[in-house]
Amino acid sequence: MAGATMRAVQYHGYGGGAAALKHVEIPVPSPKKDEVLLKVEAASINPVDWKIQKGMLRPFLPPKFPFIPVTDVAGEIVNVGSGVTSFKPGDKVLSLLAFGQGGGLAEYAVAPTSQTVERPPEVSAAEAAGLPIAATTALQSLKRGGAKFDGTGNPANVLITAASGGVGLYAVQLAKLANLHVTATCGARNIELVKSLGADEVLDYKTPEGASLKSPSGKKYDCVVHCAVGIGWSTFEPNLSPNGNVIDITPNFSAILNSAIKKLTFSKKQLVPLLAIPKKEDLKYLVELVKEGKLKTVIDSKYPLSKAEEAWAKSIEGHATGKIIVEM
Ligand SMILES: NC(=O)c1ccc[n+]([C@@H]2O[C@H](COP(=O)([O-])OP(=O)(O)OC[C@H]3O[C@@H](n4cnc5c(N)ncnc54)[C@H](OP(=O)(O)O)[C@@H]3O)[C@@H](O)[C@H]2O)c1
């Protein structure tokens, strides 16, 4: 595709939110040795994408400007690097793009083969694009909290906060697949949806009972997958079983300090900050679950690339129900 150009969305510096996204026409990138070039069909936005734009991960990300954001994509391979033998042009795939490279809000993107998996025809591009960060985080959080997906686990009690969000809706479904009893928190408008995906009990987080996180049936939580922000340890602690863990996926400084103190004092109840680690086997497992109809990507909204800034603004607002998708 030498000399070809593509439409892409970039930002040129930190800050500015959706208004700082610029539509550009730039050269189509070339895949390096172990990369594939995708014609992107769909991309999904995660909060980390606009947190990077805000400068929350500076000086590491982005490594330079201008930067094409977004890492979670699904598409069709159109070219492969010289060392690639496992994929060929025409293959439908989903990928987690390299964080330092981004590139998802564009018609074409290069993806590392190490984070690219085949997409079965039963799984749409939008459904697949929702998976990489959000579903991987849900899966790894549950595993860190003790969930087993091979049928050998105990029927433990899990609390999932912000269960209506991108991570939370996958976490509810995955927790049921691991045979857990699920209590979930979300806003009133999403209670029926969260129940329909398997939650046993749902609390409206804007009510006093919801804010207390108390299980309506009196259960103590063995694990909390904490996808919301701004809930302190003193709220979790009385609701935990004696060995209960809180897996915090957005830990602030005080949570990290609290976690260290709990370790040093051999506390049985632990606070565990978790950063999801990209794993190809997790992506394969997750897309297979979608294919089998055991896991759903709930789509909040879809936008064309020409309206990517609206999708970006929607994610920043923090009120998505499931995944926000941009289609090329
Ligand atoms: N550590 C990691 O590896 C990792 C990976 C992925 C994400 N994260 C982080 O995890 C967090 C969640 O990500 P996400 O993609 O799920 O976000 P999201 O999709 O933007 O979450 C939005 C949802 O959260 C609900 N919500 C907000 N505050 C709530 C509260 N206090 N109680 C209950 N529900 C609440 C909202 O409901 P309403 O609209 O009703 O308010 C909305 O449905 C973000 O901070 C993200 O950066 C971390």
The ligand as an SDF file (V2000), in Angstrom:
LIG
                    3D

 48 52  0  0  0  0  0  0  0  0999 V2000
   -6.5320   -1.5510   35.9530 N   0  0  0  0  0  0  0  0  0  0  0  0
   -6.8180   -1.8130   34.6970 C   0  0  0  0  0  0  0  0  0  0  0  0
   -6.1190   -2.5870   34.0440 O   0  0  0  0  0  0  0  0  0  0  0  0
   -8.0630   -1.1940   34.0990 C   0  0  0  0  0  0  0  0  0  0  0  0
   -8.5680   -1.6860   32.8950 C   0  0  0  0  0  0  0  0  0  0  0  0
   -9.7710   -1.1510   32.3910 C   0  0  0  0  0  0  0  0  0  0  0  0
  -10.3940   -0.1000   33.0840 C   0  0  0  0  0  0  0  0  0  0  0  0
   -9.8320    0.3880   34.2050 N   0  0  0  0  0  0  0  0  0  0  0  0
  -10.5000    1.5100   34.9500 C   0  0  0  0  0  0  0  0  0  0  0  0
  -11.6910    0.9630   35.4930 O   0  0  0  0  0  0  0  0  0  0  0  0
  -12.7000    1.9620   35.5710 C   0  0  0  0  0  0  0  0  0  0  0  0
  -13.9780    1.4400   34.9000 C   0  0  0  0  0  0  0  0  0  0  0  0
  -13.7400    1.2830   33.5110 O   0  0  0  0  0  0  0  0  0  0  0  0
  -14.9610    1.0760   32.5130 P   0  0  0  0  0  0  0  0  0  0  0  0
  -14.4180    0.9510   31.1530 O   0  0  0  0  0  0  0  0  0  0  0  0
  -15.8590    0.0290   33.0420 O   0  0  0  0  0  0  0  0  0  0  0  0
  -15.6830    2.5180   32.6830 O   0  0  0  0  0  0  0  0  0  0  0  0
  -17.0390    3.0290   32.0870 P   0  0  0  0  0  0  0  0  0  0  0  0
  -17.5640    2.0840   31.0770 O   0  0  0  0  0  0  0  0  0  0  0  0
  -16.8180    4.4580   31.6860 O   0  0  0  0  0  0  0  0  0  0  0  0
  -18.0340    3.0360   33.3730 O   0  0  0  0  0  0  0  0  0  0  0  0
  -19.2070    3.7680   33.2870 C   0  0  0  0  0  0  0  0  0  0  0  0
  -20.2830    3.1290   34.1560 C   0  0  0  0  0  0  0  0  0  0  0  0
  -19.9350    3.1890   35.5310 O   0  0  0  0  0  0  0  0  0  0  0  0
  -21.1160    3.4480   36.2890 C   0  0  0  0  0  0  0  0  0  0  0  0
  -20.7240    4.0680   37.5620 N   0  0  0  0  0  0  0  0  0  0  0  0
  -19.9770    5.1650   37.7470 C   0  0  0  0  0  0  0  0  0  0  0  0
  -19.7730    5.3990   39.0650 N   0  0  0  0  0  0  0  0  0  0  0  0
  -20.4300    4.4170   39.7250 C   0  0  0  0  0  0  0  0  0  0  0  0
  -20.5980    4.0990   41.1000 C   0  0  0  0  0  0  0  0  0  0  0  0
  -20.0500    4.8470   42.0680 N   0  0  0  0  0  0  0  0  0  0  0  0
  -21.3060    2.9940   41.4180 N   0  0  0  0  0  0  0  0  0  0  0  0
  -21.8670    2.2220   40.4490 C   0  0  0  0  0  0  0  0  0  0  0  0
  -21.7350    2.4810   39.1300 N   0  0  0  0  0  0  0  0  0  0  0  0
  -21.0390    3.5640   38.7670 C   0  0  0  0  0  0  0  0  0  0  0  0
  -21.9090    4.3820   35.4100 C   0  0  0  0  0  0  0  0  0  0  0  0
  -23.2870    4.2900   35.7570 O   0  0  0  0  0  0  0  0  0  0  0  0
  -24.2310    5.6090   35.7160 P   0  0  0  0  0  0  0  0  0  0  0  0
  -24.1950    6.0820   34.2970 O   0  0  0  0  0  0  0  0  0  0  0  0
  -25.5470    5.1070   36.1430 O   0  0  0  0  0  0  0  0  0  0  0  0
  -23.6170    6.6170   36.6570 O   0  0  0  0  0  0  0  0  0  0  0  0
  -21.6360    3.8220   34.0090 C   0  0  0  0  0  0  0  0  0  0  0  0
  -22.5880    2.8610   33.5890 O   0  0  0  0  0  0  0  0  0  0  0  0
  -12.0960    3.2170   34.8990 C   0  0  0  0  0  0  0  0  0  0  0  0
  -11.5900    4.0640   35.9150 O   0  0  0  0  0  0  0  0  0  0  0  0
  -10.9540    2.6670   34.0720 C   0  0  0  0  0  0  0  0  0  0  0  0
   -9.9270    3.5960   33.8430 O   0  0  0  0  0  0  0  0  0  0  0  0
   -8.6880   -0.1220   34.7330 C   0  0  0  0  0  0  0  0  0  0  0  0
  1  2  1  0
  2  3  2  0
  2  4  1  0
  4  5  1  0
  4 48  2  0
  5  6  2  0
  6  7  1  0
  7  8  2  0
  8  9  1  0
  8 48  1  0
  9 10  1  0
  9 46  1  0
 10 11  1  0
 11 12  1  0
 11 44  1  0
 12 13  1  0
 13 14  1  0
 14 15  2  0
 14 16  1  0
 14 17  1  0
 17 18  1  0
 18 19  2  0
 18 20  1  0
 18 21  1  0
 21 22  1  0
 22 23  1  0
 23 24  1  0
 23 42  1  0
 24 25  1  0
 25 26  1  0
 25 36  1  0
 26 27  1  0
 26 35  1  0
 27 28  2  0
 28 29  1  0
 29 30  1  0
 29 35  2  0
 30 31  1  0
 30 32  2  0
 32 33  1  0
 33 34  2  0
 34 35  1  0
 36 37  1  0
 36 42  1  0
 37 38  1  0
 38 39  2  0
 38 40  1  0
 38 41  1  0
 42 43  1  0
 44 45  1  0
 44 46  1  0
 46 47  1  0
M  CHG  2   8   1  16  -1
M  END
$$$$
